[in-house]
Structures are given as structure tokens and as C-alpha cells.
Amino acid sequence: MESRFVWMDGRLVPFEQATVHFLSPAIHYGLAVFEGVRAYPTPRGPGIFRAREHAERLLHSARIFGLRELGYGAADLALAMSQTVAANGYPACYIRPVIYMASGAWNLNLDTGRHAVGIAVWEWTQFLGEEAFARGVRANVSSFTRHHPNVMMTKAKISGNYANSVLAKTESVRLGFDEAIMLDPYGFVAECTGENLFLVKDGKIRTPDSATVLEGITRLPADRRGPHRSPDPGDPASLPRRGVRSGPALRGLDHGGDARLPARGVGRGERSRTSSGAPLRKLGIDRAKRRLDNRRP
Ligand SMILES: Cc1ncc(COP(=O)(O)O)c(C=O)c1O
């Protein structure tokens, strides 16, 4: 992927010059926190979806991770995102702010390192493929378990956490699925590799308990009207109890939209069963997406 300018610690630098040294501890140990944000086209140019909430979650992740003296507030980061979007001139784009360990910390102590901040944007449309909205995605229940909260800080979007996602996603794609559903260390449904999960039960949308998942900004009610206003935080969702097989949905900005993607099939290992995502459609997901499209931002 490519773009025109990258924001690096307060300066917009041309894409080719936005480099990080090989001896940056962020690369060696996954010492970074990041966000995935989107700007959508509007008649007044690209508009960033919930810029402030994303900037706050980035800072929150950094603090949970243990970084101190961040040097920027949420308003600074939201402004920097707007500047980067404007400098690049895309009508719509994906925005990736990162706070990363740039030097030091070789002794595995964050307090001996120096962190830096960068923001890149690029045109990234569909994370799970062009057909995901129309046909739904097929998800595999991964053999990899989501982190226990005392193993990794699951409430923070820490780069190193995503090695777990990469293992699960790669396994699922190699088995012929589009995405992985991850269970928590107790066997309850947690989330997907880069999206939260929503389940349909008794005509209502529920979302698994948030203990071990990254609390997505798209978990916030996108539309307060209608049956999909605010998903009920379920009690722990096990595969049979919550009827995962009857039509879960995936949600997260990375996959290219802030509407829910229907899952059309859930499998375990090499077995899979397909459905059409119909339960979600019945609950007005298509209508919700259309409304969201009209309101952006
Ligand atoms: C692990 C994980 N869970 C959930 C989400 C959904 O988050 P959001 O709704 O803020 O895009 C993401 C995406 O950032 C994610 O990476």
C-alpha cells in the first residue's frame, strides 16, 4: 500500500521518507499501540468517523500498555488525523495512527525506551473482500484461544496482541474460511481476529461479554432507533447456548464499513455449515447500513 504523506511526530513527510530504523524495538517485540479509523466521503470532503473516540482509545491503549508522558492529547491526535487526511487528498481512506517504541527498551523495560507517534492513511476498501456485505463471510471457530486478560492486555490495541489474530486468521483462511471466531480461555465466544461479534438470539442482537475482547467503537450504538439500537451485553456466550450457528455478525472498522457483516457459515476445523445471514437481515441490518451511509459523518 502507498500514500502521499505520513504524519510523523508533528511533521507531514513524503511517503518514501516515512521510515523507521531496523533497530526499532517496536519491530522486534511488537511494542506499539494502534488504531484503525475510517474517513468517508461527504459533500464537504472526507469526514472521519468518530475521530475523538479513536484518539481516546489510542491513548487509553498506550496507558494500559504502560507508556508514560505521551505528549499528545486526544484533541491533538484527532487534529493530526484530519491534517493527514487532508494532505493526502483521498475522498475516503483508512487511517492508521500508531504510538511505537522507537528506541531503547532492549532490556524489555518500557521505561528505558523512547516512543514516537505516526499516522498513515491509504485507500483500503474491503478487508474481508468485495463480496462480504452481499454474501456474508464464512467463519471458522479457531483452534487458537484469545488471550487471557492476565496474559495480554486485551482492552488495549497493542500490536503484539495481533500475532494471536494472525495465527487464527491464517489458519482459518488456509482451511477455506474468510475469518476466525476466537473463544476465550474459558471456552466462551470472544470475538473475531479484528472485529467484535454479534449474535442473534430470540430476535435480539447480543454481544459477548466484554471481559476478554477489544471493545470496538462500532459496538457503540450506530443507530438508536429500531431493534438493533444497543446490543444486549450477553452473559457468557458458549457456542451451543448462544446459537452461534444461527447467524452471527462481525463488526469493526478495519473490514471496510461500520455496518455489521453477516456471517453466512460457521465451522469448526474443516466442517462448516452455511446460512444466508438471514436472521440479521430480518433484524434490519441492511436498513441500518443504509441509514448509516446517509448520515456519514
Ligand atoms: C480485536 C478487535 N476486536 C474488535 C475490533 C472492532 O473495533 P472497532 O469497532 O473500533 O473497529 C477490532 C478493530 O479494531 C479489533 O482489532
The ligand as an SDF file (V2000), in Angstrom:
LIG
                    3D

 16 16  0  0  0  0  0  0  0  0999 V2000
   -9.5110   -7.4220   18.0120 C   0  0  0  0  0  0  0  0  0  0  0  0
  -10.5390   -6.4310   17.5780 C   0  0  0  0  0  0  0  0  0  0  0  0
  -11.7710   -6.5010   18.1040 N   0  0  0  0  0  0  0  0  0  0  0  0
  -12.7210   -5.6270   17.7390 C   0  0  0  0  0  0  0  0  0  0  0  0
  -12.4680   -4.6310   16.8170 C   0  0  0  0  0  0  0  0  0  0  0  0
  -13.5710   -3.6670   16.4300 C   0  0  0  0  0  0  0  0  0  0  0  0
  -13.2210   -2.3830   16.8020 O   0  0  0  0  0  0  0  0  0  0  0  0
  -13.8990   -1.1020   16.1280 P   0  0  0  0  0  0  0  0  0  0  0  0
  -15.3660   -1.2980   16.2340 O   0  0  0  0  0  0  0  0  0  0  0  0
  -13.4450    0.0350   16.9720 O   0  0  0  0  0  0  0  0  0  0  0  0
  -13.4100   -1.0250   14.7250 O   0  0  0  0  0  0  0  0  0  0  0  0
  -11.2030   -4.5290   16.2510 C   0  0  0  0  0  0  0  0  0  0  0  0
  -10.8950   -3.4670   15.2860 C   0  0  0  0  0  0  0  0  0  0  0  0
  -10.2080   -2.5640   15.5950 O   0  0  0  0  0  0  0  0  0  0  0  0
  -10.2090   -5.4450   16.6450 C   0  0  0  0  0  0  0  0  0  0  0  0
   -8.9860   -5.3730   16.1230 O   0  0  0  0  0  0  0  0  0  0  0  0
  1  2  1  0
  2  3  1  0
  2 15  2  0
  3  4  2  0
  4  5  1  0
  5  6  1  0
  5 12  2  0
  6  7  1  0
  7  8  1  0
  8  9  2  0
  8 10  1  0
  8 11  1  0
 12 13  1  0
 12 15  1  0
 13 14  2  0
 15 16  1  0
M  END
$$$$
